[in-house]
Amino acid sequence: MKVNPEESLKIENIVASAKVAETLDLQMINEKIKDAEYNKKRFPGVVLRMQDPKIAALVFGSGKVVLTGAKSVDSLSKGLEILGNKLRDLKLNIPKKLEYKIQNIVTSADLGTPINLNKIAVGFNLDRIEYEPEQFPGLVYRLEEPRVVVLLFGSGKLIITGGKQPEDAKKAVIKILSDLSNLGLIHQ
């Protein structure tokens, strides 16, 4: 069965940030929210883990929040809504409509065929790649458009990181396929 690389795309993690208040009392949040984790010697924020969707919210005294672990933009919105409701339940003044900003989307993909990283390292634009197999088994390819970093592995598997929207990964895979095809390293 031939895998279509663009169809193999799978979001592994989305990291987003939001501002939910001017300041937050982390000690109080820790005491009043069940399962909150707060150890300021180890980490300067409260960690709140949600099960559905499976997301961790890192809540800081500055009123900023980082959401991580989301597998879709929808689950990110749902997670931020759940967090907002938990904080409102503590009688905190949290805006009804919370906005987040995506900082990073990590996506995996599969070219469906093994690739020769040594040949790619020779053929690709050298100032855009890093390949030191003794240190890391993948080839690091920095794209300008979309502005992402792609890790290519000899198995044909890819990890795309640094995306700001889900389409960035698809564009990156199309670019990689085009580059590999132009070098004669894969046949499309």
N, C-alpha and C positions, 0 to 999 in steps of 0.2 A: 504494500500500500504506500503510495507516494504521498508524502506530507507536503502540503502547501505552506511554506514558511510564514506567510502573512496570516494564515488561519491557525498556526500553532502558537500565536502570541498569547501569553497569559500574564496578567498583572500579578506580581508576587507581593508587592508592598507599595502603598502610597503614604507619603509623609506630608502632612499639611500643618499650617499654623493658623492660629486665630487669636484675636484679642477679645476676651469676654468681660473684662472689668478693668478699672484703673489699678486696683490692688486687690489681693486676696489674702485672707488669713489662713495660711496652710495648716497650722496646728489645729484650728477649729475644723477645717474640712477633713483632716485626718481623723479627728475624734468622732465626727458625726456621720461620715460615710462609711458604711460597712465595707470591709475588704480594701480600704485605702491603704497604700504603703507610703510611709514617710520616714526617712532616716536622713536628716539633713547633713550628717557627717559623710554619708555616701553619695547623696544626690540632692541637689537644691530644690527639688519639686516633689509634689505628691503624685504618685502613680495610681491611676484608676484603670482597672482592667474591665472591659465589657466582654460579654460572651456572645451577644447577638446584636450587631455584628462583632466579630472578634477583633477588637481594637484596644490599644492602650492609649490613654490620655495622660500626658505629662503636664501637670498644672503648676504654674509658677506664681510666686508672690506678686510679680509685676502685672498679673492679670492675663498674661500670655499663656497659651496652651499649644502643645504639639500633639497631634494625633498621628499614630503610627500603627501599621499592621493592616490597614484597610486593603481590600482586594478589588474594590470598585469605587467610583466616584459616588455612587448612590449610598454605599455603606458608610462612606466618609460623612456625608450629610446626615445620615441617621445617627451615627456615633456622636457628632457634634450636638445634635438635638437632644440626645439622651443625656449628655454631659450638662448641657444648659439646664435641662429640667432638674437634674440632681442638685445643681448649685442653686437654682431658684427655690427648691424644696427647703434649702437652708436659710431662706429669706434673704438671699443675696440679690442685689440689684443687677440682674443679668439681662441685656437686651433680648427682646422676644425673637428678633431675627439675627442670627449669628452668621457671619461670613468667614469662610476660611480661604487660605491661599495655598495652593499646592506648591510644595518645595521640591519634591522629587517623586518620580514614579519609577519603580524597578519592574522590568518586564522580562520574561524569558521567551525564547523562540527556538525553533529547530529548523535548520536548513534541510534536514532530511538526508544528508549525505556527509560523510567525513570530509574534512578539508585539511590541506597541507599548510600549516601555519608558517613553515619556513619559506615557502614560495610566496605566501601572502606578504610576509615581512619584507621580502625583496621587492615585490611588485607595488606595494602601496606607498603612498606619500610618506617618506620617512619621518618628517617632522610632526606627523599626526599619529604615529604608532609607537608603542613600547612592546618589545618582545624579548624577554629574558627567561627562557624556559627553565633555567637552573633555579630561578627565584619564584616563578609563578607559571603554571601550565597554560595560561591563556595569553592571547595577544590583545593588547589594549589599543583600541582604535577610537580616536577622538574626532567626532564629526562636527563640522561647522553648522550644517543645516540638515536636520534639526540639531540643535546644540546638545548632544548627548555623548556619553561614553559607551562604547560597545565592547564587551569582552567576548572574544571569539575563542572557541575551544576546538581542538582537533576532531572531536566527535560530531561537529556541526552544530552544537548547541551554542546559543548566544544569550548573554545577559545585557540588557540595555538599561542604563541608569542615567539619571539627570533629567529625564523628561519632565515637562511641566503639564502636558496633556496626553491622554492615551494615544492620540494619533501620532505623536512623536516616535513611538516605538515602531509603528507600521512604516512610517517614512524612512526610518533608519534601516529596517530590514530590506526595503526596496532598494535603498542606496547600496547596501552591502551586496545584495544579489547582483546589482548592475556592475559594481566594481569587480566582483569575482568573475562574473561572466566576461567582462571586457579584458580581464587578464587570462581568460581561457581556463580558469581554475574550476569552474562549474559550468554545467550546461543547463540552460533554463528551458 
